[in-house]
Amino acid sequence: MPLHHRLLRALGLLFAMGLGACQSSPEPKKLLYPTPAEQGVSYYCRRPFYEPYNLNQRWTNMRPALLIVSAVQAVVYFENDEAQVLPLDFDDTIPSGSYRCPS
């Protein structure tokens, strides 16, 4: 058998093995885009830095650490134990609970 036929056969075999390995992966498929809940958490963690909440400049040097969401409000806790209470703009994307703020 000529060399190029053996190379094509070997490439085909490697492709089939790789395809089989990818299809049998136990990890769930994850899209590159964040979920609506992840977007909501990111939004509320950044919200104290925007108008009308940033009237006091002390917010600019703090990093948000934790977000707690209830049915009517969200509370952003900062690394220095300060907190900012925010009303919910939309409550259908974030279930009530506590979330770590993205870095």
N, C-alpha and C positions, 0 to 999 in steps of 0.2 A: 504494500500500500504506500503511495507517495506521502512524503512528509507533510504537505499541506492538508491532506485528508485526515492524517492523524492529529494535526493541530486543531482542525475544525471539530473533530470528534471530542478531543480533550476539552476544548472551550465549551462545547455543548453540554458535556457532562458537568463541568464546573458551574455553568449557568443553571442547570437543572437542580444541582445540589444547593446552590445559593438561594434559588427561588423556593425550594422546599423548606429551607431553614427559616427564611423570612416569613413564610406563611404559617409555620408552626410556632411562632414566637408567642410565649405565654403573656407578654405584656400587652395591655390594651393600647389601641391606636390613640394617639393624642395629636390633636391639631396644633398648629403653630400659634393660633390665636387664643387669647384668654377667654374663659367662659364669662357669661354675663355677671355671675357672682364675683369672680376675680376682678373684673373691671369695676364693679361697684365698691369692693373693698379698697382698691387702689384710689378710686375717686374720693371716698370719704377720708382716707388717710392723708391725702394731699389737700383736702378742702380747707383746713384751718389756715393755710398759707395764702388764700385768695380773699378778695373783698367779699363781703364786709367783715370777715372774721379776722383779718390781719391788722386791725386797728392798733394793736399793741405789738411793737416790734420784737418782743421777746420770743414770739413764735418762730422767727426766722432762723434762730440758732439751735432749734430743737429738732430731734428726729422722732417721728411717731413710731411707737413700738407695738401698740395693741389697739384694736378696734372692737368695741362691744356694741352690738346692734340689738335694739328692742323694737317693739311694735311702733313706737312713736319717735324715737330719737337714736342717734349714734353718739357714742362717747369715744373720743380719741385720747389715748393715754400716751404720754411722751416718756422718753428714757429718764428724764429728771423728775418723774412723778407728778408733773403737771397734767391737767386734763382739759379738754375742750368739748363742750356739749353742742351737738349740731342737730337741727331738725332734719328729718328724712325728706328728701326730695321725691324719691321713688322707692317704694318698699317691696316691690315684687321680685327684685333680682337678688336680694341678699336675705337669706333666712336669718331669723334671730339667733344670736350666738356670739362667740368671741372669735376673733381672727387676728393673726399676726399681720402687721403692716409690711408691705414689700419694702426692701431696702432701696 
